[in-house]
Amino acid sequence: MKRTPQYVATLGMMSILFSCQITKTTYQTDYQPQELFRSNQGIDTTSSATIPWRTFFRDEYLQGLIEEGLTNNLDVKMSLTRIEAARANLSQSKASFFPDLTVEGTMQRARMSYPQSFGFFKYATLHEVEASTTWELDVWGKLASAKRSAYYKFLKTEVAQQAIQTQLIAQISQYYYQLLVLDRQIDIVECTLENRAQDVHAMKQLKASTIVTEADVVQSEVNYLEAQIALPAIQKQRQEIENALSVLLGRIPGEIKRGVLEIQSIPNQISVGVAAELLQNRPDVQMEELALAAYFEDIQVVKRSFYPNLMLTASFGYSSYLWKDWFTPTGLFAQLTGGLLQPIFNKRQNKTRLALTKATYQEQLYRFQQSVLQAGKEVSNALYAYQIAEEQRALRQVQVEKLALAVDYTKKLMLYNRTTTYTDVLTSEQAYLYAALEMATNEGEKWQAIIQLYRSLGGGWKE
């Protein structure tokens, strides 16, 4: 019997060592693809996503709009509130390691029966003040796993805010360059209106000289009206995009100050980096991985529920029927209790919780893998779209130059060659207008692809 304390100490050490052995604190995704995207471009180890958005987007007007959006956008504000909620949960999980303390004061007045009072008094008033504390010892690491789960969930909310910022910057930039494209198209149509108004005036003079017919004059007027009809449709689209951009900025719909498309400068180098950097830079991929880590810790918490809970409870205070005996040794009481709670049969609740948590973890693993594949697809699509838009813009530039010559030549031929009519001029002018508008569209598509590539690589959340 004298060696009992040694046995208890040995048993305690074995319990601690065993708890350390069963506490698994790491998880494995088992998913590290080497190539995530298709690219004809040489893989650069430095991704464009590492470039801060202030450096990537050089337009001062656009930088101001992005700053305004990051400050006033309602989605960003909501994400910040979710971060605060997750931080509160994390603080609570940390506090679970400490004992709780409660204080209770009671006063009880009772009428005593004759045997209880021994015939001396009929009424008794009990005054009592008690302080009690309970402490759950984290022998098996359940509380530690719960704290790590809360920590991963907190990190997920922070990364979610980065994802919202990345998406917001991309949306603001896309709307901005759509406005620049529409401004350019409106300039083209207005310039076309001026030229066609001059054509109408010239055709009337040529008819007076019997060089052209009345039909040619009418055709020139119809050509002018066609350009007039095209202008309001573009202006309507521009106002709708201004309103949509205003909502993103958290302001009342109105006019957006901006630059011009012709002076926009493309980043010096567009590079995609390697697959590992994509996984590190994409906030949405990080969110899925952090959720996976949190579910893993949830599994550890459920597993620890199969082991006994070790509780220590202590209480002390003063209790007396008379005020004069308060805070005296006669009224003092104290109690210390150690408890061990081991679940035996609980209607299969723990087993069901474990099965459900494991299934949720496996589902999240698949969701993480899917997010990685989705990221690779988006990079591939954006990179190819950028390459195609660049090729189309170069070809369209040549086409516009050729059509400008065709319009000039056709007008001159109409004056000196009777076989050339204003219908030929009309055809060449319509082709030129279409090509000029499409060239502006191709320029916008190139910028849209650049923005999408920057976002799909995870760019935008670094200052």
C-alpha positions in Angstrom: 0.0 0.0 0.0 2.9 2.3 0.5 3.7 2.2 -3.2 0.3 3.3 -4.3 1.4 6.9 -5.1 4.1 5.5 -7.4 1.5 3.4 -9.2 -0.8 6.4 -9.6 2.1 8.5 -11.0 3.1 5.8 -13.4 -0.5 5.4 -14.6 -0.7 9.2 -15.1 2.5 9.3 -17.1 1.3 6.4 -19.3 -2.0 8.2 -19.9 -0.2 11.4 -21.0 2.1 9.5 -23.3 -0.8 7.5 -24.8 -2.7 10.7 -25.3 0.2 12.2 -27.2 0.5 9.1 -29.3 -3.2 9.2 -30.4 -3.2 12.9 -31.1 -2.7 13.3 -34.8 -2.2 17.0 -35.6 -1.5 16.9 -39.4 -3.6 16.1 -42.4 -2.6 15.0 -45.9 -4.4 16.1 -49.1 -2.5 13.6 -51.2 -3.1 15.9 -54.1 -0.1 17.7 -55.6 -0.5 17.9 -59.4 2.6 19.0 -61.2 0.8 20.6 -64.2 -2.5 22.3 -63.7 -2.9 24.4 -66.9 -2.2 24.2 -70.6 0.2 26.8 -71.9 2.3 27.4 -75.0 4.2 29.9 -73.0 7.4 28.9 -71.2 6.7 28.4 -67.5 8.2 31.2 -65.4 8.9 30.5 -61.8 7.6 34.0 -61.0 3.8 34.3 -61.3 2.0 37.5 -62.2 -0.1 36.9 -59.2 2.8 38.1 -57.0 2.6 41.6 -58.5 0.6 43.9 -56.2 -2.5 45.3 -57.8 -1.2 48.9 -57.6 1.7 47.8 -59.8 -0.3 45.6 -62.1 -3.0 48.3 -62.8 -1.2 51.5 -63.7 -4.2 53.7 -64.5 -4.6 56.3 -61.8 -8.3 56.5 -62.2 -8.6 52.7 -61.9 -6.4 52.7 -58.8 -8.7 55.2 -57.2 -11.8 53.2 -58.0 -10.3 50.0 -56.6 -9.4 51.8 -53.4 -12.9 53.2 -53.1 -14.4 49.7 -53.7 -12.2 48.1 -51.1 -13.3 50.7 -48.6 -17.0 51.0 -49.4 -18.1 47.7 -51.0 -20.8 46.0 -49.0 -19.5 42.5 -49.6 -16.1 43.5 -48.2 -17.8 44.9 -45.1 -19.8 41.7 -44.6 -16.6 39.7 -44.9 -15.0 41.8 -42.1 -18.0 41.0 -39.8 -17.6 37.3 -40.5 -13.9 37.6 -39.5 -14.9 39.2 -36.2 -17.4 36.4 -35.6 -14.7 33.7 -36.3 -12.3 35.6 -34.0 -14.9 35.4 -31.2 -15.3 31.7 -31.7 -11.5 31.3 -31.6 -11.2 33.2 -28.3 -13.9 31.0 -26.8 -12.0 27.8 -27.9 -8.9 29.1 -26.2 -10.8 29.9 -23.0 -12.0 26.2 -22.8 -8.5 25.3 -21.4 -9.1 27.3 -18.3 -11.5 26.4 -15.4 -14.7 28.3 -15.0 -15.7 30.1 -11.8 -19.2 30.8 -10.5 -20.3 32.6 -7.3 -23.7 32.0 -5.9 -25.4 33.6 -2.9 -28.7 32.2 -1.4 -30.9 32.9 1.5 -33.5 30.2 2.5 -36.2 30.6 5.1 -38.0 27.5 6.2 -40.5 26.5 8.8 -39.0 23.6 10.8 -41.0 20.6 12.0 -41.0 19.8 15.8 -38.4 17.0 15.6 -36.0 19.2 13.5 -36.2 22.2 15.8 -36.2 20.2 19.0 -39.0 22.5 20.1 -36.7 25.6 20.5 -37.7 27.5 17.3 -40.1 27.1 14.4 -38.4 29.1 11.7 -34.9 29.0 10.4 -33.1 31.2 7.8 -30.0 29.8 6.0 -27.5 32.2 4.6 -25.0 30.8 2.2 -22.3 32.1 -0.2 -20.5 29.6 -2.4 -17.8 29.9 -5.0 -17.3 26.9 -7.3 -14.9 26.0 -10.1 -14.8 23.2 -12.7 -11.8 22.3 -14.8 -11.8 19.7 -17.6 -8.3 18.3 -18.0 -7.4 17.9 -21.7 -5.7 14.6 -21.3 -6.6 13.3 -24.8 -6.2 16.5 -26.7 -9.9 17.1 -27.4 -9.8 20.7 -26.5 -6.6 21.3 -28.4 -8.2 19.8 -31.5 -11.2 22.0 -31.0 -9.0 25.0 -30.7 -7.1 24.2 -33.9 -10.4 23.7 -35.7 -11.6 27.1 -34.6 -8.2 28.6 -35.7 -8.5 27.1 -39.2 -12.1 28.4 -39.5 -10.8 31.8 -38.4 -8.1 31.7 -41.1 -10.7 30.6 -43.6 -12.7 33.8 -43.0 -9.6 35.9 -43.5 -8.8 34.1 -46.7 -12.4 34.5 -47.7 -12.0 38.2 -47.4 -9.0 38.0 -49.7 -11.0 36.0 -52.2 -13.7 38.7 -52.1 -11.0 41.4 -52.6 -9.5 39.5 -55.5 -12.9 39.1 -57.2 -13.9 42.7 -56.5 -10.7 44.1 -58.0 -11.3 41.9 -61.1 -14.9 43.1 -61.4 -14.0 46.7 -61.0 -11.2 46.4 -63.6 -13.4 44.6 -66.0 -16.2 47.2 -65.8 -13.6 49.9 -66.1 -12.1 48.6 -69.4 -15.6 47.9 -70.7 -16.3 51.6 -70.2 -13.1 52.5 -72.0 -14.0 50.2 -75.0 -17.5 51.8 -75.2 -16.0 55.3 -75.0 -13.8 54.3 -77.9 -16.7 52.9 -79.9 -18.8 56.0 -79.2 -15.9 58.1 -80.5 -15.8 56.0 -83.6 -19.5 56.3 -84.3 -19.5 60.0 -83.7 -16.6 60.4 -86.1 -18.5 58.3 -88.6 -21.5 60.5 -88.2 -19.4 63.6 -89.0 -18.0 61.9 -92.1 -21.4 60.6 -93.3 -22.9 64.1 -92.8 -20.2 65.4 -95.0 -21.0 62.6 -97.5 -24.7 63.6 -97.6 -23.7 67.2 -98.3 -21.2 66.1 -101.0 -23.7 63.8 -102.6 -26.2 66.6 -102.9 -23.6 68.8 -104.6 -22.7 65.9 -107.0 -26.4 65.4 -107.8 -26.7 69.1 -108.7 -23.8 68.5 -111.1 -25.6 65.4 -112.5 -22.7 63.2 -111.5 -24.8 61.0 -109.2 -28.5 60.3 -109.0 -31.2 61.0 -106.4 -31.0 57.3 -105.4 -27.3 57.9 -104.4 -28.3 60.9 -102.3 -31.0 58.8 -100.5 -28.5 56.0 -99.9 -26.1 58.5 -98.2 -28.9 59.8 -96.0 -29.9 56.2 -95.0 -26.2 55.5 -94.3 -26.1 58.6 -92.0 -29.3 57.5 -90.2 -27.9 54.0 -89.6 -25.0 55.4 -87.7 -27.4 57.6 -85.7 -29.4 54.5 -84.7 -26.2 52.7 -83.5 -25.1 55.5 -81.2 -27.9 55.3 -78.5 -27.5 51.6 -78.1 -23.9 52.0 -77.2 -24.6 54.9 -74.9 -27.3 52.9 -73.1 -24.9 50.0 -72.5 -22.3 52.5 -71.2 -24.7 53.9 -68.7 -25.7 50.5 -67.5 -22.1 49.5 -66.8 -21.5 52.8 -65.0 -24.4 52.0 -62.8 -23.2 48.5 -62.1 -19.7 49.8 -61.3 -21.2 52.4 -58.9 -22.9 49.6 -57.0 -19.6 47.7 -56.6 -18.1 50.9 -55.3 -20.9 51.3 -52.7 -22.2 54.6 -54.1 -25.3 55.9 -55.8 -25.3 55.2 -59.6 -23.6 58.0 -61.5 -20.9 59.0 -63.8 -17.5 57.3 -63.5 -14.3 59.4 -64.1 -11.9 57.4 -66.3 -9.0 57.6 -68.8 -8.9 56.6 -72.4 -8.3 53.2 -74.0 -5.4 54.3 -76.3 -3.0 55.2 -73.5 -3.5 52.0 -71.4 -0.2 50.1 -70.8 -0.1 46.4 -70.5 2.1 44.8 -67.8 5.6 44.2 -69.1 5.4 40.4 -68.6 2.5 38.0 -68.3 3.7 34.8 -66.6 1.8 32.0 -64.9 4.4 30.6 -62.6 4.3 27.0 -61.4 1.5 24.8 -60.1 2.6 25.0 -56.5 2.5 28.8 -56.6 -1.1 28.7 -57.9 -2.2 26.7 -54.9 -0.6 29.2 -52.6 -1.9 32.3 -54.3 -5.5 31.3 -55.0 -7.6 32.4 -52.0 -10.5 30.1 -53.0 -8.1 27.1 -53.0 -6.7 28.1 -49.7 -10.3 28.3 -48.3 -11.0 24.8 -49.3 -7.8 23.5 -47.8 -8.4 25.4 -44.5 -11.9 23.9 -44.4 -10.3 20.5 -44.9 -7.9 21.1 -42.0 -10.8 22.2 -39.8 -12.9 19.1 -40.6 -9.8 17.0 -39.8 -9.6 18.5 -36.4 -13.3 17.9 -35.9 -12.7 14.2 -36.5 -10.1 14.3 -33.8 -12.6 15.9 -31.4 -15.2 13.2 -32.1 -12.6 10.5 -31.6 -11.7 11.9 -28.2 -15.3 11.6 -27.2 -14.8 7.8 -26.9 -12.3 8.4 -24.1 -13.2 9.3 -20.5 -13.4 13.0 -19.4 -11.4 13.9 -16.4 -13.0 16.7 -14.4 -11.9 18.5 -11.2 -14.5 20.4 -9.2 -13.8 22.6 -6.2 -16.1 24.7 -4.1 -15.9 26.7 -0.9 -17.9 29.3 1.0 -19.7 30.2 4.1 -23.0 28.8 5.4 -24.7 29.7 8.6 -28.2 30.2 10.2 -26.9 33.2 12.1 -25.2 36.3 10.6 -22.7 36.4 13.4 -21.3 33.0 12.3 -20.5 34.3 8.8 -16.8 34.5 7.8 -15.9 32.5 10.8 -14.3 29.1 10.9 -17.6 27.5 12.0 -19.4 28.7 8.9 -16.6 27.8 6.4 -17.1 24.8 4.1 -14.9 23.5 1.2 -15.1 20.5 -1.2 -12.7 19.1 -3.8 -14.0 16.4 -6.2 -12.3 14.5 -9.0 -14.6 12.8 -11.6 -14.1 10.5 -14.5 -16.9 10.2 -17.1 -16.6 7.3 -19.5 -19.3 6.8 -22.1 -20.4 3.1 -22.4 -23.8 3.1 -24.2 -25.1 6.3 -25.6 -27.4 5.1 -28.3 -24.5 5.1 -30.8 -24.3 8.8 -30.8 -20.5 9.0 -30.8 -20.2 6.4 -33.6 -22.7 8.3 -35.7 -21.0 11.6 -35.2 -17.7 10.1 -36.2 -19.1 8.5 -39.3 -20.8 11.8 -40.3 -17.7 13.8 -39.6 -15.5 11.5 -41.7 -17.9 11.6 -44.6 -17.9 15.4 -44.4 -14.1 15.4 -44.4 -14.0 13.2 -47.4 -16.5 15.4 -49.3 -14.4 18.4 -48.4 -11.3 16.6 -49.8 -13.0 16.2 -53.1 -14.1 19.8 -53.0 -10.5 20.9 -52.5 -9.4 18.8 -55.4 -12.1 20.2 -57.6 -11.1 23.7 -56.7 -7.5 23.0 -57.8 -8.7 21.6 -61.1 -11.1 24.6 -61.5 -8.2 26.9 -60.9 -6.1 25.2 -63.6 -9.0 25.4 -66.0 -9.5 29.1 -65.4 -5.8 29.9 -65.9 -5.7 27.9 -69.2 -8.8 29.6 -70.5 -7.6 33.1 -69.6 -4.1 32.5 -71.0 -5.5 31.2 -74.3 -8.1 34.0 -74.5 -5.3 36.6 -74.0 -3.2 35.0 -76.8 -6.2 34.8 -79.2 -7.2 38.4 -78.4 -3.7 39.7 -79.1 -3.6 37.9 -82.4 -7.1 39.1 -83.4 -6.2 42.7 -82.5 -3.1 42.6 -84.7 -5.1 41.2 -87.6 -7.9 43.7 -87.1 -5.4 46.5 -87.1 -4.3 45.5 -90.6 -8.0 45.0 -91.7 -9.0 48.5 -90.5 -6.0 50.1 -92.4 -7.0 48.2 -95.6 -10.7 49.2 -95.3 -9.8 52.8 -94.7 -7.9 52.7 -98.1 -10.8 50.9 -99.7 -13.3 53.6 -98.6 -11.0 56.4 -100.0 -10.4 54.5 -103.3 -14.1 53.7 -103.8 -15.1 57.4 -103.3 -12.6 58.5 -105.9 -13.6 55.7 -108.3 -17.3 56.9 -108.0 -16.3 60.3 -109.4 -14.3 59.0 -112.4 -15.8 55.6 -113.1 -19.5 55.3 -114.0 -19.5 51.6 -113.0 -18.8 52.5 -109.4 -21.9 53.6 -107.5 -22.6 54.9 -104.1 -23.7 51.4 -103.1 -20.0 50.4 -103.4 -19.0 53.3 -101.2 -21.8 52.3 -98.7 -20.5 48.7 -98.6 -16.9 49.8 -97.9 -18.0 52.3 -95.2 -20.1 49.8 -93.4 -17.3 47.3 -93.5 -14.9 49.9 -92.1 -17.2 50.9 -89.3 -17.8 47.3 -88.3 -14.0 46.6 -88.3 -13.2 49.7 -86.3 -15.8 48.8 -83.7 -14.6 45.2 -83.6 -11.0 46.4 -83.2 -12.0 48.3 -80.0 -13.9 45.1 -78.9 -10.7 43.1 -79.5 -8.7 45.5 -77.4 -11.2 45.2 -74.6 -11.2 41.4 -74.9 -7.4 41.5 -74.5 -7.8 43.5 -71.3 -10.6 41.2 -70.0 -8.3 38.2 -70.6 -5.4 39.9 -68.8 -7.7 40.7 -65.8 -9.1 37.2 -65.7 -5.6 35.7 -65.9 -4.5 37.9 -63.0 -7.5 36.9 -61.0 -7.3 33.2 -61.8 -3.6 33.2 -60.8 -4.7 34.5 -57.4 -3.6 38.1 -57.9 -5.2 41.1 -56.3 -5.1 40.5 -52.5 -1.5 41.6 -52.1 -1.0 45.3 -51.5 
